[in-house]
Amino acid sequence: MVGGRSSSGCAKGSMGSCKSPHVVLLLHVLLCSVYRCFAIGVDANQTANLLIDASQASARPISDTLFGIFFEEINHAGAGGVWAELVSNRGFEAGGPNTPSNIDPWAIIGNESSLIVSTDRSSCFDRNKVALRMEVLCDTQGANSCPAGGVGIYNPGFWGMNIEKGKTYNAVLYVRSSGSINVSVSLTGSDGLQKLAAANIIASGSEVSNWTKFEVQLKAQGTNPNSRLQLTTTSKGVIWFDQVSAIPLDTYKGHGFRKDLVQMLADLKPRFFRFPGGCFVEGEWLRNAFRWKETIGPWEERPGHFGDVWMYWTDDGLGILLLLWNDRGSQLMLLLNLSEDLGSLPIWVFNNGISHNDQVDTSSVLPFVQEALDGIEFARGSPNSTWGSLRAAMGHPEPFDLRYVAIGNEDCGKKNYRGNYLKFYSAIRNAYPDIKMISNCDGSSRQLDHPADMYDFHIYTSASNLFSMANHFDHTSRNGPKAFVSEYAVTGKDAGRGSLLAALAEAGFLIGLEKNSDIVEMASYAPLFVNTHDRRWNPDAIVFDSSQLYGTPSYWVQCLFNESSGATLYNSTLQMNSSTSLLASAISWQNSENENTYLRIKVVNLGTYTVNLKVFVDGLEPNSVSLSGSTKTVLTSNNQMDENSFNEPKKVIPKRSLLESAGEEMEVVISPRSFTSIDLLMESSDVIRTTGADSVSVSSI
């Protein structure tokens, strides 16, 4: 990616005079031979030239779908994360189907003299038979009277519920009893003393002799990020509870997603949305793999499952499709719908009969193939089709714009992968000839031995390795399937918990993908989210707990590439005397809000020196760059291992300033260990000049 080299000019020596590099080197050798020294304090600043050809002949369109996001249920990204459900183990199924069972994280309010809590298989939901049985031994009066606050159970949610003053929370629960009930449903502080909101469910024995659904609105009178939900009573008797839910009414577009987390995704302007995994799709064993048919329909009827790769239970509330009941009736909520909300194309990853530890023989894989065909029909089939009609009945008659499916995840080396893959490929191609299929096998260095529209490329490595891989696709064949870099990140000691160093190396890698966007169609960072209380993978793009969040430097790098998809790429050449730590690219893009056109120049400096960069842009009309409105955005920090945190969420974030000079020729100082993005505002859209031809509009290239 780096072009020819030229001399860096004079370097300032320790004696303060300007000398040629040869004189400085000779002086250094002489002094060291006398004093056995190792350095004489030569100024570390370097100079470089960046030559940009902004002519039509140089222009190349960047893939419309180059940068997107990959969502996986890992690190409690969904359960206890982006899905706004506050109750953990809401159906009491996490302890397994046999009773008595563990009800964790539910806990008891009271002691053995006042109540006995157990589980049984008496639920009205056939796929969720476990329910909680609470036998209250104390009463409103008498020798064994209940404490004033009552006895019962509480749920702390996912390491505390974030309850905010003035907001309303919708609580749903199913109740059965052998007698009349008076149950308090309340939101309290973590010790139960701070009452934030409460409502009572009062019913006669005849009203609750069978399972009955109750729904209450709880308006918070205070704020506490470490709250819990309580179900308490002061009346003797036996009460059964099942499917207890609490969700804030204020969610992203009313679809049940946590607003602040999804807004972070929206700010990335993702062009695609890969889901639901990842290893989550495979499972350690197939019996625990994600099964989409188990995640559709009313949430109360979903069996949930234990994700044995990332080792936690999920109620599958954040399934392919769910029905959320609230005061406005039924609302459709989908991972597919989240993709729509974000304006991105869905990419559905299907299990191909292979897990980490077991795999279906190709002769027996057809039921898994049919599972995928049914899923595609569910997503984009006619409302009159078997599975499309179910989607329509759930409130989404229009098909989803599903154009891509991935067959398996990281399974290329498995014994049965190619055989299973070909069964999937043939069946999907026959039924849906327009759908692009993604193979797990890497085709970047050699041709695939099976048909595919795209291939997965995953890379987790050190900062230096990833930065050097900016040119990995330079020599990839332009014939055949295109690359989908669906998982990339710097990991290991270079990454910390999200370091500047990791982000800069990733920025360099993305510049390489940008320059190779004729063969690289898509790219996404992984993992996307981490709940700080359950860090199963490190690092991650967005860190959160119940009430706070921040983007790591890697997240902010992605923000600085959010205008690249569908933009125009220009040839750019770096000329530098000695460094391989500098990478650069140039694109033109149009701001959709004000229709202004910009020439964006991105420069990554992974070195420890300042670079005085001279930029030369050819192919622009004279005086076409406007100084007013041209900006420079820099991501850097004092130490390459600096990270963001809840205490300092903005320690390492991009900082934007106006350019002091802007034009076809200009000088820019590139700080050490930095990522710089320069936006040159074009005076008009007709600024790109062709060689020996009339000017053309940037937007039409």
C-alpha positions as CSV (number, residue, x, y, z in Angstrom):
1,M,0.0,0.0,0.0
2,V,3.0,2.3,0.5
3,G,4.4,3.8,-2.7
4,G,7.9,5.0,-3.5
5,R,10.1,6.6,-0.9
6,S,11.8,10.0,-0.9
7,S,14.3,11.7,1.5
8,S,12.7,13.1,4.7
9,G,14.9,16.3,4.5
10,C,17.0,17.7,7.3
11,A,16.9,16.2,10.7
12,K,17.8,18.3,13.8
13,G,20.8,17.0,15.6
14,S,21.9,17.5,19.2
15,M,24.1,20.5,18.3
16,G,21.1,22.5,17.0
17,S,22.3,22.9,13.5
18,C,20.5,21.7,10.4
19,K,22.4,18.9,8.8
20,S,21.8,16.3,6.0
21,P,21.0,12.8,7.1
22,H,24.4,11.6,6.0
23,V,26.2,14.2,8.2
24,V,24.1,13.3,11.2
25,L,24.8,9.6,10.7
26,L,28.6,10.2,10.4
27,L,28.6,12.4,13.5
28,H,26.6,9.8,15.4
29,V,29.1,7.0,14.5
30,L,32.1,9.2,15.5
31,L,30.6,10.2,18.8
32,C,29.6,6.7,19.7
33,S,33.0,5.4,18.8
34,V,34.5,7.8,21.4
35,Y,31.9,7.8,24.1
36,R,30.3,4.3,23.4
37,C,26.9,6.0,23.4
38,F,23.8,4.6,21.7
39,A,22.0,7.8,20.6
40,I,22.5,11.5,20.3
41,G,18.9,12.8,20.4
42,V,18.1,13.0,16.7
43,D,14.6,14.6,16.4
44,A,12.1,11.8,15.8
45,N,9.8,13.8,13.5
46,Q,9.5,12.4,10.0
47,T,8.1,13.8,6.8
48,A,5.9,12.0,4.3
49,N,4.0,12.8,1.1
50,L,0.5,11.5,0.4
51,L,-0.4,11.6,-3.3
52,I,-4.1,11.4,-4.1
53,D,-5.5,10.9,-7.6
54,A,-9.1,12.2,-7.4
55,S,-9.8,11.9,-11.1
56,Q,-12.6,9.9,-12.6
57,A,-10.0,7.4,-14.0
58,S,-8.9,6.7,-10.4
59,A,-12.4,6.4,-8.9
60,R,-13.7,3.0,-7.8
61,P,-17.0,2.4,-6.1
62,I,-16.8,0.9,-2.6
63,S,-19.2,-1.9,-1.7
64,D,-22.5,-0.6,-0.5
65,T,-22.4,-3.1,2.3
66,L,-18.7,-2.9,3.3
67,F,-19.1,-2.2,7.0
68,G,-21.8,-3.6,9.3
69,I,-22.2,-5.3,12.7
70,F,-22.2,-8.8,14.0
71,F,-24.5,-9.6,16.9
72,E,-24.0,-12.8,19.0
73,E,-25.5,-13.8,22.3
74,I,-22.1,-13.7,24.2
75,N,-21.1,-11.7,27.3
76,H,-24.9,-11.3,28.0
77,A,-25.1,-9.1,24.9
78,G,-28.8,-10.0,24.5
79,A,-30.1,-11.4,27.8
80,G,-29.3,-8.6,30.3
81,G,-28.1,-6.4,27.4
82,V,-29.7,-5.1,24.3
83,W,-33.0,-6.8,25.1
84,A,-34.7,-4.7,27.7
85,E,-36.1,-7.5,29.8
86,L,-35.2,-6.8,33.4
87,V,-36.0,-10.2,35.0
88,S,-33.4,-13.0,34.8
89,N,-34.8,-16.6,34.6
90,R,-38.3,-15.2,34.3
91,G,-39.8,-18.7,33.7
92,F,-37.9,-20.6,36.4
93,E,-36.6,-22.9,33.7
94,A,-32.8,-22.1,34.0
95,G,-32.4,-24.8,36.7
96,G,-33.4,-27.5,34.3
97,P,-36.6,-29.6,33.7
98,N,-36.4,-31.7,36.8
99,T,-37.7,-30.5,40.2
100,P,-36.9,-29.5,42.8
101,S,-34.5,-27.1,40.9
102,N,-32.3,-24.1,41.3
103,I,-34.2,-20.8,41.0
104,D,-31.1,-18.6,40.8
105,P,-30.9,-15.6,40.7
106,W,-34.3,-15.5,42.4
107,A,-34.0,-15.4,46.2
108,I,-36.2,-15.7,49.2
109,I,-37.5,-12.8,51.4
110,G,-38.2,-14.4,54.8
111,N,-37.1,-17.5,56.6
112,E,-38.1,-21.2,57.0
113,S,-40.7,-20.3,59.7
114,S,-42.5,-17.9,57.4
115,L,-42.4,-19.6,54.0
116,I,-41.2,-22.6,51.9
117,V,-40.2,-22.0,48.3
118,S,-39.8,-24.8,45.8
119,T,-40.4,-25.7,42.2
120,D,-42.8,-28.2,40.5
121,R,-44.0,-29.0,37.0
122,S,-47.4,-27.5,37.2
123,S,-47.1,-24.7,34.7
124,C,-49.8,-24.2,32.1
125,F,-47.2,-23.8,29.4
126,D,-46.4,-27.2,27.8
127,R,-42.9,-26.3,26.8
128,N,-42.1,-24.6,30.1
129,K,-43.5,-26.9,32.8
130,V,-41.5,-25.6,35.7
131,A,-43.3,-23.1,38.0
132,L,-42.4,-21.7,41.4
133,R,-44.5,-22.8,44.4
134,M,-44.5,-20.5,47.5
135,E,-46.2,-21.8,50.6
136,V,-46.7,-18.9,53.1
137,L,-46.7,-20.1,56.7
138,C,-47.2,-16.8,58.4
139,D,-50.3,-14.7,58.3
140,T,-51.7,-11.2,58.7
141,Q,-52.2,-11.7,62.4
142,G,-51.8,-14.3,65.1
143,A,-48.8,-15.9,66.8
144,N,-46.9,-16.4,63.5
145,S,-47.7,-13.1,61.8
146,C,-45.8,-12.0,58.7
147,P,-43.3,-9.1,58.9
148,A,-44.8,-5.7,57.9
149,G,-43.1,-5.8,54.5
150,G,-44.3,-9.3,53.8
151,V,-42.5,-12.4,52.7
152,G,-41.9,-13.7,49.2
153,I,-39.3,-13.7,46.5
154,Y,-37.2,-11.2,44.6
155,N,-35.2,-11.1,41.4
156,P,-32.1,-8.8,41.0
157,G,-32.2,-9.0,37.3
158,F,-28.9,-9.1,35.5
159,W,-26.6,-7.8,38.2
160,G,-29.1,-5.1,39.2
161,M,-32.1,-3.5,37.5
162,N,-31.8,0.1,36.3
163,I,-34.9,1.9,37.6
164,E,-35.2,5.5,36.7
165,K,-37.5,8.1,38.3
166,G,-40.5,9.0,36.2
167,K,-40.3,6.0,33.9
168,T,-43.0,3.3,33.8
169,Y,-42.3,-0.4,33.8
170,N,-44.6,-3.1,32.6
171,A,-44.8,-6.1,34.9
172,V,-46.4,-9.3,33.7
173,L,-46.8,-12.5,35.8
174,Y,-48.9,-15.7,35.8
175,V,-50.4,-16.6,39.2
176,R,-52.4,-19.6,40.6
177,S,-53.5,-20.2,44.1
178,S,-55.7,-22.4,46.3
179,G,-57.3,-19.4,47.9
180,S,-57.6,-15.6,47.7
181,I,-54.4,-13.6,47.2
182,N,-53.0,-10.1,48.0
183,V,-49.6,-9.9,46.3
184,S,-47.4,-6.8,46.2
185,V,-45.4,-6.4,43.0
186,S,-42.7,-3.8,43.7
187,L,-39.5,-2.4,42.5
188,T,-37.0,-1.7,45.3
189,G,-33.4,-1.0,46.1
190,S,-31.0,-3.9,46.3
191,D,-31.7,-4.4,50.0
192,G,-35.5,-4.1,49.7
193,L,-35.6,-0.9,51.8
194,Q,-35.9,1.8,49.1
195,K,-39.4,1.5,47.6
196,L,-39.3,2.8,44.0
197,A,-42.7,1.6,42.7
198,A,-45.4,-0.8,43.8
199,A,-48.8,-2.2,42.9
200,N,-51.1,-4.8,44.5
201,I,-52.7,-7.8,42.9
202,I,-55.8,-8.7,44.8
203,A,-58.0,-11.6,43.6
204,S,-60.5,-14.1,45.1
205,G,-59.8,-17.8,45.1
206,S,-62.1,-18.5,42.2
207,E,-60.3,-15.9,40.1
208,V,-56.9,-17.6,40.5
209,S,-57.9,-21.3,40.9
210,N,-56.4,-21.7,37.4
211,W,-53.4,-19.9,35.9
212,T,-54.2,-16.3,35.4
213,K,-52.2,-13.6,33.7
214,F,-51.8,-10.3,35.6
215,E,-50.3,-7.1,34.2
216,V,-49.4,-4.0,36.2
217,Q,-47.8,-0.7,35.5
218,L,-45.1,0.5,37.9
219,K,-44.1,4.2,37.7
220,A,-40.8,4.8,39.5
221,Q,-40.7,7.4,42.2
222,G,-36.9,7.2,42.5
223,T,-33.8,6.1,40.7
224,N,-31.5,3.2,41.5
225,P,-29.3,1.3,39.0
226,N,-29.1,-1.7,41.4
227,S,-32.7,-2.4,42.0
228,R,-34.8,-5.6,42.2
229,L,-38.3,-6.9,41.6
230,Q,-40.2,-8.2,44.6
231,L,-43.3,-10.4,44.9
232,T,-44.5,-10.4,48.5
233,T,-47.5,-11.1,50.6
234,T,-48.6,-11.1,54.3
235,S,-51.4,-13.7,53.8
236,K,-51.1,-17.4,54.6
237,G,-51.6,-19.8,51.7
238,V,-50.0,-21.4,48.7
239,I,-49.3,-19.3,45.6
240,W,-47.7,-20.4,42.3
241,F,-45.8,-18.0,40.1
242,D,-44.7,-18.4,36.5
243,Q,-43.3,-16.3,33.6
244,V,-42.6,-13.1,35.5
245,S,-41.5,-10.2,33.3
246,A,-40.7,-6.5,33.7
247,I,-39.8,-4.3,30.8
248,P,-39.5,-0.5,30.6
249,L,-42.1,1.1,28.3
250,D,-39.5,3.5,27.0
251,T,-37.5,1.3,24.5
252,Y,-35.9,1.8,21.1
253,K,-38.7,2.6,18.7
254,G,-41.1,0.8,21.1
255,H,-39.6,-2.5,20.0
256,G,-38.3,-3.7,23.4
257,F,-34.6,-2.9,23.0
258,R,-32.6,-0.9,25.4
259,K,-32.4,2.6,23.9
260,D,-28.8,3.6,24.7
261,L,-27.3,0.4,23.5
262,V,-29.1,0.3,20.2
263,Q,-28.4,4.0,19.6
264,M,-24.7,3.1,19.8
265,L,-25.3,0.6,17.0
266,A,-27.3,3.2,14.9
267,D,-24.5,5.6,15.2
268,L,-22.3,3.1,13.3
269,K,-24.6,3.3,10.4
270,P,-24.3,-0.4,9.8
271,R,-25.1,-1.7,6.3
272,F,-25.6,-5.3,7.4
273,F,-26.6,-7.2,10.5
274,R,-25.1,-10.6,11.0
275,F,-26.9,-12.8,13.6
276,P,-27.4,-14.8,15.8
277,G,-23.8,-16.1,16.0
278,G,-21.0,-17.1,16.0
279,C,-20.4,-20.1,18.3
280,F,-23.8,-19.5,19.8
281,V,-25.3,-21.0,16.6
282,E,-23.1,-24.1,16.9
283,G,-23.2,-25.0,20.6
284,E,-20.6,-27.1,22.3
285,W,-23.1,-29.9,21.6
286,L,-25.9,-29.9,19.1
287,R,-28.5,-30.5,21.8
288,N,-27.7,-27.0,23.1
289,A,-27.4,-25.2,19.7
290,F,-29.6,-22.2,18.9
291,R,-32.9,-23.4,17.2
292,W,-34.8,-20.6,15.6
293,K,-38.2,-22.3,15.8
294,E,-37.9,-22.4,19.5
295,T,-37.6,-18.6,19.6
296,I,-40.8,-17.5,17.8
297,G,-44.3,-16.8,19.2
298,P,-45.4,-15.6,22.6
299,W,-42.5,-15.2,25.0
300,E,-44.2,-17.2,27.7
301,E,-44.2,-20.3,25.5
302,R,-40.5,-20.3,24.6
303,P,-38.5,-23.1,26.3
304,G,-35.3,-21.1,26.3
305,H,-31.9,-23.0,26.3
306,F,-28.6,-23.2,28.0
307,G,-25.9,-21.7,25.7
308,D,-23.1,-24.2,26.5
309,V,-20.4,-22.3,24.6
310,W,-20.7,-19.1,26.6
311,M,-22.1,-20.9,29.7
312,Y,-25.3,-19.1,30.5
313,W,-29.1,-19.6,30.2
314,T,-31.2,-17.5,27.9
315,D,-35.0,-17.3,27.9
316,D,-34.7,-16.6,24.1
317,G,-36.6,-13.4,24.6
318,L,-34.3,-12.0,22.0
319,G,-35.2,-14.6,19.4
320,I,-35.7,-14.5,15.7
321,L,-39.2,-13.2,16.5
322,L,-41.1,-12.5,19.7
323,L,-44.4,-11.1,20.7
324,L,-44.2,-8.4,23.4
325,W,-47.4,-7.7,25.3
326,N,-47.9,-4.3,26.7
327,D,-50.5,-1.6,27.2
328,R,-50.7,-1.0,23.4
329,G,-51.5,-4.6,22.6
330,S,-49.2,-6.9,20.8
331,Q,-46.0,-5.6,19.2
332,L,-43.8,-7.5,16.9
333,M,-40.1,-7.6,17.9
334,L,-37.5,-9.4,15.8
335,L,-33.8,-9.6,15.4
336,L,-34.9,-9.2,11.7
337,N,-36.8,-6.1,12.8
338,L,-33.8,-4.7,14.6
339,S,-32.0,-5.0,11.3
340,E,-34.8,-3.0,9.7
341,D,-34.7,-0.4,12.4
342,L,-31.0,0.1,11.8
343,G,-31.5,0.2,8.0
344,S,-29.2,-2.8,7.5
345,L,-29.5,-6.0,5.6
346,P,-29.9,-9.2,7.7
347,I,-27.4,-12.0,7.3
348,W,-28.7,-15.2,8.9
349,V,-26.2,-17.7,10.1
350,F,-27.7,-21.3,10.1
351,N,-26.4,-24.3,12.0
352,N,-25.4,-26.9,9.4
353,G,-25.6,-29.9,11.6
354,I,-22.2,-29.3,13.3
355,S,-21.3,-28.2,16.8
356,H,-17.9,-27.9,18.5
357,N,-18.1,-31.6,19.6
358,D,-20.5,-33.5,17.5
359,Q,-21.7,-33.4,13.9
360,V,-24.5,-34.9,11.8
361,D,-23.4,-37.2,9.0
362,T,-24.2,-35.8,5.5
363,S,-26.5,-38.7,4.9
364,S,-28.7,-37.5,7.8
365,V,-28.4,-33.7,7.4
366,L,-31.6,-33.1,5.4
367,P,-33.7,-32.2,8.5
368,F,-31.2,-29.4,9.2
369,V,-31.4,-28.3,5.6
370,Q,-35.2,-28.1,5.9
371,E,-34.8,-26.1,9.1
372,A,-32.9,-23.5,7.1
373,L,-35.4,-23.5,4.2
374,D,-38.2,-23.0,6.7
375,G,-36.3,-20.1,8.2
376,I,-35.8,-18.4,4.9
377,E,-39.5,-18.9,4.1
378,F,-40.4,-17.4,7.5
379,A,-38.3,-14.3,6.8
380,R,-39.2,-13.7,3.1
381,G,-41.9,-16.1,2.1
382,S,-45.3,-15.0,0.8
383,P,-47.9,-14.4,3.5
384,N,-49.8,-17.3,2.0
385,S,-46.9,-19.7,2.5
386,T,-46.7,-22.0,5.6
387,W,-44.0,-20.1,7.5
388,G,-44.6,-16.8,5.8
389,S,-48.2,-16.9,7.1
390,L,-46.9,-17.3,10.6
391,R,-44.8,-14.2,10.2
392,A,-47.8,-12.3,8.8
393,A,-50.0,-13.5,11.7
394,M,-47.4,-12.1,14.1
395,G,-47.8,-8.6,12.5
396,H,-45.2,-8.5,9.7
397,P,-47.0,-9.4,6.4
398,E,-44.2,-7.8,4.3
399,P,-41.2,-10.1,3.7
400,F,-37.9,-9.1,5.2
401,D,-35.1,-8.2,2.8
402,L,-33.1,-11.4,3.4
403,R,-30.4,-11.6,0.7
404,Y,-27.6,-13.5,2.5
405,V,-27.3,-16.6,4.6
406,A,-24.2,-18.2,6.1
407,I,-23.9,-22.0,6.2
408,G,-22.3,-22.8,9.6
409,N,-19.7,-20.9,11.5
410,E,-16.0,-21.7,11.6
411,D,-16.7,-25.3,10.5
412,C,-14.5,-25.6,7.4
413,G,-12.1,-28.0,9.0
414,K,-14.8,-30.3,10.3
415,K,-15.1,-33.8,8.7
416,N,-18.7,-33.4,7.5
417,Y,-18.6,-29.7,6.6
418,R,-18.2,-29.8,2.8
419,G,-20.7,-32.6,2.4
420,N,-23.3,-30.9,4.6
421,Y,-22.5,-27.5,3.0
422,L,-23.2,-28.9,-0.5
423,K,-26.6,-30.2,0.6
424,F,-27.5,-26.8,2.0
425,Y,-26.1,-25.0,-1.1
426,S,-28.1,-27.1,-3.6
427,A,-31.4,-26.9,-1.7
428,I,-31.2,-23.1,-1.1
429,R,-30.0,-22.4,-4.6
430,N,-33.0,-24.4,-6.1
431,A,-35.5,-22.7,-3.8
432,Y,-34.0,-19.2,-3.7
433,P,-31.6,-18.7,-6.6
434,D,-31.0,-15.0,-5.7
435,I,-29.8,-15.6,-2.1
436,K,-26.1,-15.3,-1.7
437,M,-24.5,-18.1,0.3
438,I,-21.5,-17.8,2.5
439,S,-19.0,-20.6,3.0
440,N,-16.9,-21.1,6.2
441,C,-13.8,-21.8,4.1
442,D,-11.3,-19.1,3.5
443,G,-10.8,-18.3,-0.2
444,S,-8.4,-15.4,0.1
445,S,-5.2,-17.3,-0.5
446,R,-6.4,-20.2,-2.7
447,Q,-9.6,-21.0,-4.6
448,L,-12.4,-22.8,-2.9
449,D,-13.1,-26.4,-3.9
450,H,-16.9,-25.9,-3.7
451,P,-19.4,-23.3,-5.0
452,A,-20.0,-20.2,-2.9
453,D,-21.0,-16.5,-3.4
454,M,-18.9,-15.4,-0.5
455,Y,-16.5,-16.8,2.1
456,D,-16.0,-16.1,5.7
457,F,-12.6,-14.7,6.9
458,H,-12.0,-14.5,10.7
459,I,-8.9,-13.0,12.2
460,Y,-8.0,-12.5,15.9
461,T,-4.4,-11.6,16.4
462,S,-1.8,-9.1,17.8
463,A,-1.7,-5.5,16.8
464,S,1.4,-5.8,14.7
465,N,0.1,-8.8,12.8
466,L,-3.3,-7.2,12.1
467,F,-1.7,-3.9,11.0
468,S,0.6,-5.8,8.6
469,M,-2.5,-7.6,7.2
470,A,-3.7,-4.4,5.6
471,N,-2.4,-5.8,2.3
472,H,-3.7,-9.3,2.8
473,F,-6.3,-9.1,0.1
474,D,-4.0,-7.2,-2.4
475,H,-3.1,-10.4,-4.2
476,T,-6.4,-12.3,-3.8
477,S,-7.9,-13.4,-7.0
478,R,-10.6,-11.1,-8.3
479,N,-12.4,-14.1,-9.9
480,G,-14.8,-16.2,-7.8
481,P,-16.5,-15.5,-4.5
482,K,-16.0,-12.3,-2.5
483,A,-14.7,-12.1,1.1
484,F,-16.8,-11.5,4.1
485,V,-14.5,-10.5,7.0
486,S,-17.2,-11.2,9.5
487,E,-15.0,-11.3,12.6
488,Y,-11.9,-9.4,13.3
489,A,-10.1,-7.8,16.3
490,V,-6.8,-7.4,18.0
491,T,-6.7,-9.7,21.0
492,G,-4.2,-10.8,23.6
493,K,-1.9,-8.5,25.6
494,D,-2.0,-5.7,22.9
495,A,-5.8,-5.4,23.4
496,G,-6.0,-4.9,27.2
497,R,-9.8,-4.4,27.7
498,G,-10.0,-2.2,24.6
499,S,-6.8,-0.3,24.1
500,L,-5.8,2.5,21.7
501,L,-3.1,0.3,20.3
502,A,-5.7,-2.4,19.3
503,A,-7.9,0.3,17.7
504,L,-5.1,1.7,15.6
505,A,-4.1,-1.6,14.3
506,E,-7.7,-2.4,13.4
507,A,-8.0,1.0,11.7
508,G,-5.0,0.1,9.5
509,F,-6.5,-3.2,8.7
510,L,-9.8,-1.5,7.7
511,I,-7.9,0.8,5.4
512,G,-6.6,-2.3,3.7
513,L,-10.2,-3.7,3.4
514,E,-11.4,-0.3,2.0
515,K,-8.7,-0.4,-0.7
516,N,-9.7,-4.0,-1.5
517,S,-13.4,-3.4,-1.5
518,D,-13.7,-4.8,-5.0
519,I,-13.1,-8.3,-3.5
520,V,-14.0,-7.6,0.2
521,E,-17.8,-7.1,0.2
522,M,-18.4,-6.9,4.0
523,A,-16.6,-6.6,7.3
524,S,-17.6,-6.5,11.0
525,Y,-15.9,-6.4,14.3
526,A,-16.4,-9.0,17.0
527,P,-17.7,-9.2,19.7
528,L,-20.0,-6.3,19.7
529,F,-21.2,-6.1,23.3
530,V,-20.0,-7.1,26.8
531,N,-21.8,-6.8,30.1
532,T,-19.0,-6.0,32.4
533,H,-20.3,-8.5,34.9
534,D,-19.9,-11.5,32.5
535,R,-16.9,-10.9,30.3
536,R,-16.6,-14.1,28.4
537,W,-14.5,-12.6,25.6
538,N,-12.0,-9.7,25.6
539,P,-12.0,-7.1,24.2
540,D,-15.3,-5.9,22.9
541,A,-16.7,-2.8,21.1
542,I,-19.3,-1.6,23.6
543,V,-19.1,-2.1,27.4
544,F,-22.1,-1.7,29.6
545,D,-23.8,-2.6,32.9
546,S,-27.4,-2.0,33.9
547,S,-27.2,1.8,33.6
548,Q,-23.9,2.8,32.0
549,L,-22.1,2.2,28.7
550,Y,-19.1,3.4,26.7
551,G,-17.4,2.6,23.5
552,T,-13.9,1.2,23.4
553,P,-11.4,2.9,21.1
554,S,-12.2,0.1,18.6
555,Y,-15.8,1.3,18.6
556,W,-14.7,4.8,17.7
557,V,-12.6,3.5,14.9
558,Q,-15.6,1.9,13.4
559,C,-17.5,5.2,13.7
560,L,-14.8,6.9,11.6
561,F,-15.4,4.3,8.8
562,N,-19.2,4.7,8.9
563,E,-19.3,6.7,5.7
564,S,-17.2,4.4,3.7
565,S,-19.9,2.0,2.5
566,G,-21.1,3.0,-0.9
567,A,-18.5,5.8,-1.1
568,T,-15.9,6.4,-3.9
569,L,-12.4,5.2,-3.4
570,Y,-9.4,7.1,-5.0
571,N,-5.9,5.9,-5.6
572,S,-3.5,7.1,-3.0
573,T,0.2,6.7,-2.6
574,L,2.4,7.3,0.5
575,Q,5.9,8.3,0.0
576,M,8.1,8.0,3.1
577,N,11.7,7.5,3.7
578,S,11.7,4.6,6.2
579,S,8.4,3.6,7.8
580,T,6.0,0.8,7.5
581,S,3.9,2.2,10.3
582,L,1.8,4.6,8.2
583,L,-1.3,3.7,6.2
584,A,-3.7,6.0,4.3
585,S,-6.7,6.1,2.1
586,A,-8.9,8.6,0.3
587,I,-12.6,8.5,-0.4
588,S,-15.4,10.9,-1.4
589,W,-18.7,10.7,0.4
590,Q,-21.9,12.7,0.6
591,N,-23.6,13.8,3.8
592,S,-27.2,12.6,3.6
593,E,-28.3,15.4,6.0
594,N,-27.1,18.4,4.1
595,E,-26.0,16.8,0.8
596,N,-22.5,18.3,1.2
597,T,-19.7,16.3,-0.5
598,Y,-16.4,15.6,1.2
599,L,-13.1,14.2,0.3
600,R,-12.1,12.1,3.3
601,I,-8.4,11.3,3.9
602,K,-7.7,8.7,6.6
603,V,-4.2,8.2,8.0
604,V,-3.1,5.7,10.7
605,N,0.2,6.2,12.4
606,L,1.2,3.2,14.4
607,G,4.7,4.5,15.0
608,T,6.0,6.4,18.0
609,Y,7.0,9.5,15.9
610,T,5.3,12.6,14.6
611,V,4.9,12.7,10.9
612,N,4.7,16.0,9.0
613,L,2.5,14.9,6.1
614,K,2.3,16.8,2.9
615,V,-0.9,16.1,1.0
616,F,-1.2,16.5,-2.8
617,V,-4.6,16.0,-4.4
618,D,-4.8,15.8,-8.2
619,G,-8.0,15.7,-10.2
620,L,-9.9,18.5,-8.4
621,E,-11.1,21.7,-10.0
622,P,-9.1,24.7,-8.9
623,N,-10.2,26.3,-5.6
624,S,-12.8,23.6,-5.1
625,V,-11.9,22.9,-1.4
626,S,-13.7,25.0,1.2
627,L,-11.6,25.9,4.3
628,S,-14.8,26.7,6.1
629,G,-16.4,23.3,7.0
630,S,-13.2,21.3,6.5
631,T,-12.3,19.4,9.6
632,K,-9.7,17.1,11.1
633,T,-10.7,14.3,13.6
634,V,-8.0,12.6,15.6
635,L,-8.1,9.5,17.8
636,T,-5.1,9.3,20.1
637,S,-4.0,9.4,23.7
638,N,-0.9,9.7,25.9
639,N,-0.3,6.0,26.1
640,Q,-0.9,3.3,23.5
641,M,-2.5,1.1,26.2
642,D,-5.0,3.7,27.3
643,E,-8.5,2.5,27.6
644,N,-12.0,4.0,28.3
645,S,-13.9,3.0,31.4
646,F,-17.0,3.9,33.4
647,N,-14.9,6.4,35.3
648,E,-13.4,7.9,32.1
649,P,-15.7,6.9,29.2
650,K,-14.2,9.6,27.0
651,K,-10.6,9.2,27.7
652,V,-9.9,7.8,24.2
653,I,-12.4,9.2,21.8
654,P,-12.1,11.1,18.5
655,K,-11.7,14.9,18.8
656,R,-12.7,17.1,15.9
657,S,-11.3,20.5,15.0
658,L,-11.4,22.9,12.1
659,L,-8.5,22.7,9.7
660,E,-6.2,25.6,9.7
661,S,-5.5,25.2,6.0
662,A,-7.3,23.1,3.4
663,G,-6.7,22.8,-0.3
664,E,-5.3,20.7,-3.1
665,E,-1.9,21.0,-1.4
666,M,-1.6,21.2,2.4
667,E,0.4,20.1,5.3
668,V,-1.0,18.1,8.2
669,V,0.8,17.0,11.4
670,I,0.1,13.4,12.2
671,S,0.6,12.6,15.9
672,P,2.3,9.4,17.0
673,R,0.0,6.5,17.8
674,S,-3.0,8.1,16.1
675,F,-5.8,7.7,13.6
676,T,-6.5,10.9,11.7
677,S,-9.6,11.5,9.5
678,I,-9.6,14.7,7.4
679,D,-12.8,15.8,5.7
680,L,-12.3,18.4,3.0
681,L,-15.6,20.1,2.1
682,M,-16.1,20.5,-1.6
683,E,-17.5,23.8,-2.8
684,S,-19.9,22.0,-5.2
685,S,-20.7,18.4,-6.3
686,D,-19.0,18.9,-9.6
687,V,-15.5,19.0,-8.4
688,I,-13.9,15.8,-9.6
689,R,-12.1,16.4,-12.8
690,T,-11.5,13.8,-15.5
691,T,-8.4,13.6,-17.7
692,G,-9.3,15.3,-21.0
693,A,-13.0,15.3,-20.3
694,D,-15.7,17.4,-18.7
695,S,-16.2,17.4,-14.9
696,V,-18.6,14.9,-13.4
697,S,-20.5,14.8,-10.2
698,V,-19.0,12.9,-7.3
699,S,-22.3,11.3,-6.5
700,S,-22.6,9.9,-10.0
701,I,-19.2,8.1,-10.0
